[in-house]
Amino acid sequence: MKKNPPKTIQDVHDSGGLQEKNIGIVNLGCVRNLVDSQVILGQLKRQGHRIVSIEESDVAIVNTCGFIEDAKKESIDMIVDLLELKKQGKLKKVIVAGCLAERYSDELAKEFKDIDAIVGVQPLQKEGVADQELLTPGHFAYVKICESCYNQCSFCIIPRIKGKFVSRTMESVIEEVKQLDARRIKEIHIIGQDITAYGMDLYSEKSLARLLREIVSVTKNIQWVRLLYMFPAHITDELIETISGEEKICNYIDMPVQHISDHLLKAMNRNITKQQTVDLIKKIRNKIPNASLRTTFIVGMPGETQEDFLELGEFVKEARFEKVGVFVYSREEGTLAHDMPGQVSEQVKKERMDALMMVQQDISRGLQEKLIGQTLKVIVDGLQKGEDHVYLGRSEYDAPEADGIVYVHSKEELAPGDFVTVKITDAYEYDLVGEVI
Ligand code: SF4
């Protein structure tokens, strides 16, 4: 039982702990955390606070990530920096929120006595639309449709941090999408921990495909709907049909596979086999021939042998994913894998990560070069710094920040959110170059 259970922002406000006017936030971790930060700011603004930069703020909130070692370290470093600003009198208060706070509220309270409040993860509002202060550029937004997940992967601490799987009502999501559409947002990213489980709690069935058809039917300005974080074992034929049948839904399949050797998929509790994974990829490629498949792998999972790793390397060569992220296994207390035999050394993990990224780099360069001479629809994100006629853009195959960039040469002036047709003239491992036609 936690001695210092984390509060909510509302508790802090109601207890008079937030009299100061000017509030700033630092968002760490994933885009799901970003949405939580937007909701926190929306709430505070509604209560009369001014949302400002950290430099101008009296109160700094840091929305932390507590997922794996590196992320925890980054969050702790930020807390130390903000407490240093407080010591120098540049800040009046420091509030620590998010996953690290939820997971380690006791330890944080003991270690950092100068923290003014520890706030847990932002509860997902199931009904209606939460006020949000968007932290994304004005032409795209993230829509969080559910929280946590059912899957209990043995290496993952998230379900313990986020609690029970929760879906928002379809009415609530549709209302938010309509509001974003009315604000002339051009692109939305549908997020959660496992969006493919959407509706299993509320409607007793996987309802993402139905939700997507509804979203497409109510949007005018929104031209791209991108799906992030799909759990392979939960991807249905109906969902694949819907993605291939609805032009607005990006042919972008983000599904973390994590590994391919059967005994590791079992140890990870991924609820899928190698053959099922291979069949799923084949089905997606058949149904959506120009799909861009994005995935992530974890190397160094307890029990991973050199043979398992070589099997993964062969699979990556055969599957030819367009986008791949590789992570080293992070031993997290409170997870099943933490106590599994056959822990792999940090050095071997690092070697395997580098080796797998090298394999993927060649594949990625080859796939990118095939796009030279082709035309792509590109959304403009902004002007390339220091350049007059070069813009930063993305095709439907690129999620913001996670994937590559299309460098767009244009004689005409372009604005963020513009869609242009670009002829690709050059390609790198991850980025493309082209000109507006
Ligand atoms: S699907 Fe697995 S890895 Fe992803 S959040 Fe759920 S338990 Fe964690």
Residues whose N, C-alpha, C, O or C-beta is under 5 A from the ligand:
A	BS01	SF4	C149 N151 Q152 C153 C156 I158 Q193 D194
